[in-house]
Structure formats: C-alpha cells, structure tokens
C-alpha cells in the first residue's frame, strides 16, 4: 500500500478483510492465542530467504535448538497456520467442546483470518509453509504444562491436503496434527491474545518485537529491556548496529499494536508503553480483583524464594479469563511455578 503523495510504504499492510472480527490467538502465545513459549523464545526464522543451518538459542538455563529441513526453517509467516489452529482449539475449549491435536483447516478461511489474499499463489504458499513446519525439528528444555520434552519434535507432526482434481486444482482444505509439545501448552492455557493488526505488520522483526512486548509487558504500564537483550530474544541475525536502526524506525513510526515503542539512546534501552487498547477479553488491568493480604503469605509458602509480586504479574498476564476464585487460582499458579522451576 503506497501513501497518496510519496513512494513510501505505509507502516501497516491494508486490512484486506475489514469485516473480520478480532481474533484470539500462544502458541503459544496461539493464540493467538499464541502459546507463550512461541512468543518468548525465537522458534521461527525472521528471514524471507530459506535458512538451512541449525540454530541454537540460550537464555539463562533455557535452551532451544532448531534444525531445518531441506526447504529451510519454519518462518514467522508460517506460524500463522499454528496461530489459526490454536485459535480454533481455544474457541472450542471456551464452548466446552472436545478438542484434539488434529485440526481441519478451511484454506480460504485461513487466508482471510491471516489477512492474506486469496489468489492461487497464496494457496501454494500454504503448502510450502506446511512442509517447513513439518520438516523443522526442535530440541529444547522449555517446559509446557508440567512436561519438559528434550527429544526431537516438529512444530506439527503431520499434515494432509485435499484439492480439486487436476494440475491446477484449488486447495480445498488441509488437516494438521499439532505436536504434543504445542498441544500440551494449549491444554494448560499457556496462551495469550494477539491484536488483530499483528497480521498487518509488514516486517518479520516487527511481528517478533510485538510478540515479546505482548508476553513481557502484558497489561503493565511500561516495560524496559536493553537493546542487546531484545536482539537476543528476537533471534535476529542482524548486527546490533543494524538492529538499533530498525528499533529507531519502529519507534519513529509508532505503529506497533497495543504498545508505544521508544528508544533511549544514552542507556541503549527499548521502552514499551501500554496503549490501553486491549479489550476486556484480553484482561485489561482490573478485570481480576485485588488479592487478599493473606494470599500473599500463602503464596510465599507455595513458592519459597520467589518475589510474590513478580509472580502475581506473571499470573495476571498468563490468565486467559478471570478465575472464579482469584486467590485460590493464584496460590495454585505459585505452587506449579515452584514445581517447575524450584528456587530462583
């Protein structure tokens, strides 16, 4: 999309299907409810060219190794398929329906959902994306639910397609089987809602920065991170000098959904400020009532050594919807947190 009087592209892609409602996305963080783990750690390639080298990411005691297929690593655009699947599963869970790792995808609905065109080329791109998702192999010690899976697994375990007969037959539908690792995150509601304009962000790095802000800033007023740390978390292969330029441009255009972005040159810090645009379904601050004072003492016993105020922020950001009993839910969250991580 080109502005009326310049040759500069508008910061956001046009909304190709404006009648489409706000979606719920985890993965990961999918849903994208996207599952949180997919939002916090760099599972996906940010390159528009095929990446065929093994990538390893380490952050503290967490590690992630990603091995591509001959067609390259799964990209952040390929992730759109997982976001769609996670969203469908979460919608069914909300309605009390049975779910499974197998998800039937109406190809046209997927293209509309992800703000893509519906030409033949777009349908072919879905097939290529399925190949990369199925071929990319993961090894990690990042926990989903209460399980740590260190054997190799794919982002999806299998896929099948149906299309009209003939060489130029239109893709009708496809079915994917999510990996146990991803499905386990969904069942444990380790997911966050994304803004619909996520699919309008032009650049891979913009999508990745938004995911990180959504995961870490959440409903807080502000969140700060050093440029070097943000570069590490994005998984970008850009030199720090070039990455700094990209963040400055992002701050200048100020088009990131849900969060303002500012860059502090002297401190080399990136600051995210909540725009206050999240809907009630996204847990705008205040939708979960304040906790009782005794609850914090119980939380300290449930998660010894941890800052309970920090755990409360993590819990409020993690919640998909307000629990019936906030105090008991928070204590349960702290107990599981300690079981997974032990003392800090």
C-alpha positions, 0 to 999 in steps of 0.5 A: 500500500503506497501513501497518496503523495510519496513512494513510501510504504505505509507502516501497516499492510491494508486490512484486506478483510475489514469485516473480520472480527478480532481474533484470539490467538500462544502458541503459544502465545496461539493464540493467538492465542499464541502459546507463550513459549512461541512468543518468548523464545525465537522458534521461527526464522525472521528471514524471507530467504530459506535458512538451512543451518541449525540454530541454537538459542540460550537464555539463562538455563533455557535452551532451544535448538532448531534444525531445518529441513531441506526447504529451510526453517519454519518462518514467522509467516508460517506460524500463522497456520499454528496461530489459526489452529490454536485459535480454533482449539481455544474457541472450542475449549471456551464452548466446552467442546472436545478438542484434539491435536488434529485440526481441519483447516478451511484454506480460504478461511485461513487466508482471510483470518491471516489477512492474506489474499486469496489468489492461487499463489497464496494457496501454494504458499500454504503448502510450502509453509506446511512442509517447513513446519513439518520438516523443522525439528526442535530440541529444547528444555522449555517446559509446557504444562508440567512436561519438559520434552528434550527429544526431537519434535516438529512444530506439527507432526503431520499434515494432509491436503485435499484439492480439486482434481487436476494440475491446477486444482484449488486447495480445498482444505488441509488437516494438521496434527499439532505436536504434543509439545504445542498441544500440551501448552494449549491444554494448560492455557499457556496462551495469550491474545494477539491484536488483530493488526499483528497480521498487518505488520509488514516486517518479520522483526516487527511481528517478533518485537510485538510478540515479546512486548505482548508476553513481557509487558502484558497489561503493565504500564511500561516495560524496559529491556536493553537493546542487546537483550531484545536482539537476543530474544528476537533471534535476529541475525542482524548486527546490533548496529543494524538492529538499533536502526530498525528499533529507531524506525519502529519507534519513529513510526509508532505503529506497533499494536497495543504498545508505544515503542521508544528508544533511549539512546544514552542507556541503549534501552527499548521502552514499551508503553501500554496503549490501553487498547486491549479489550476486556477479553484480553484482561485489561488491568482490573478485570481480576480483583485485588488479592487478599493480604493473606494470599500473599503469605500463602503464596510465599509458602507455595513458592519459597524464594520467589518475589510474590509480586513478580509472580502475581504479574506473571499470573495476571498476564498468563490468565486467559479469563478471570478465575472464579476464585482469584486467590485460590487460582493464584496460590495454585499458579505459585505452587506449579511455578515452584514445581517447575522451576524450584528456587530462583 
